[in-house]
């Protein structure tokens, strides 16, 4: 052996040793994380204050002077709930746009996760429950949350159960309506046409819009505004679905993400055929497949190019939203809320929301489950929810027939107090005033005065002939597994069958459906059929 | 010279190495530990160690998915086309810039060509929709005003491929010239003067002097590119792609995003990632071997 080589060898071994020790060190760092996940009921009404960490959505819209973790409402909760109970409330911001990803990371870290977390996504909730990451809440709710239990009610609580046990407390939804349709009333007037009452009449109206161009758009008219978003395609598609038996409803519906999809229900093909016809006759937005966030549709409608479209019931009416912009561009434009899409029985079916909003959960690693329930129970008791959602009576709002009406002349500082009420009053989705009629009226009074009448109409359209989501007493695992991919495939079915030449429609539909079934559709169908058998 | 004397003499060099080496260990080798979850039924709350071993079950599941083969095919297709179109673009551009004699114009052109590289794909996506949209895109506005049918640049599969490639060249070609231009500064000017004396024209000079001097650079970049054949960036196909062209725009990275991040199936996502890494390694070694054999150039 040559000596120099030997030396070099030793030196490189030394180097390797340094590397190895660094490696061990860095590995140690990641080892400590999964400890301390035993959950205990918290005591601590006296002595050292307990810190209760609560997730909060950050939409980056905090007015100057406040932050998402320190504002009027956080102080309100601290002063009225925290301090009297010797609890320090701490809010953990999560960006709204990436809530699921961020929550996944937090939950996986196990150590720094808030005591109250939430998501809108039911598959995420099921996954956490299935993997054993959540605290069971049944007893805690009975013991520490009587007001909360009463407020949420059985219907809503049923959505938070996994295999018969309460693992989440779903927020209660104030208004279950989803979609309404809208038509340019001034166009109809100009052409001397009545408001279409059925899908067939709608087709003729759209044709008239196209041929006569009552808005004088110079050939740019889009008779039916469409986007690749549920508010646009769902009302159309569901109106083609045939009346079904209860068994069909349970087994053939496919829940992908939070919505029910009619992929296998009778009539789905007819709906696509209708869309194909509209598209190929130039009656529908050409680029709808690119418009997943409805932005293009909103622009086109505000520019006055769109004759008819469906949308989330209240969306067009907010101050500075679609209708306001449209009237700015075209002063005599008039938008009417209408209920047009008709099924074979002459009804106007459209999906409604499940009676839930956020799924509120307490991670298993939380040591403050009791305090967490107390916090939510506090929110549901007395006037706390009213105050959090509406601010101070006389300053933020006045009561008219039991409905809080926002004072339009309040100063910005006063208005800004409750800029984040929706994200702070997490036990409720929308304003809760005791019954649906009042809740809906509260929405109406939240709109600019000139749009209130039309808002009221849209809100009654969205609540009529609705189809309730199908709820099983057990989670369908195939749905959480394939849901996201299949939703993409569902969109692909819509886009391809709509855009294809009419003579290729059948072939495209067949091959797309085959692809859909092979990639999870069949698995969901099988599991739902089995679950239905077991439930009977 | 024994080990101690050797170390005493050179310890500073080794000390300098500590920082980069620990970077690679912590950020490149450390995370490899996570590859284990490809062989486990990964459960969030029990962590990597607590999850159960499942052997190759997850691999079987992935290899049985038809979407996996579709995205694999698309990844190879898009990268292959990129290699044909986007790879030569910076080379041609660099030679053209090199041939320019007016200094200020050359500098200005370079700057303008670099800019797209610094624009985020999200913004490029917005621009692409404005320019190539069927209904109100800039190009189609012109096309229709001339009385032609509008061209579905974004919603027809084959047209979309062209859009995808053109946007890729626009975004990266300018930036890619930097390496070639650096290599070109190393050419001895006397070679050109001698060639001129011998009566060589411009094209002859490019062919016989410029290109041969760039050969090592080209080969190195080619090997790197071939090594990336199976890896594909996430943003470009995800943002430029859309539902109507998913047959072509769905690639391995968007597939991983969908099953891993969106559906929370980390095990399956890791399987795909590991598969990409292994195949990528084979590609690099293969390309290197061939270039050694054929052109006597290699990077390993």
Interface residues (C-beta under 8 A of the other chain):
Chain A: X3 X4 X6 X7 X8 X10 X11 X14 X15 X18 X19 X22 X23 X26 X27 X30 X33 X34 X37 X100 X101 X104 X107 X108 X110 X123 X124 X127 X128 X131 X132 X133 X220 X222 X228 X285 X286 X287 X289 X290 X292 X364 X480 X481 X482 X483 X484 X485 X488 X491 X492 X495 X496 X499 X515 X518 X519
Chain B: X1 X2 X3 X6 X7 X10 X14 X17 X18 X21 X22 X25 X26 X29 X30 X33 X43 X44 X45 X46 X47 X49 X50 X65 X66 X67 X129 X133 X134 X135 X136 X150 X154 X155 X242 X243 X244 X246 X258 X259 X261 X262 X263 X264 X265
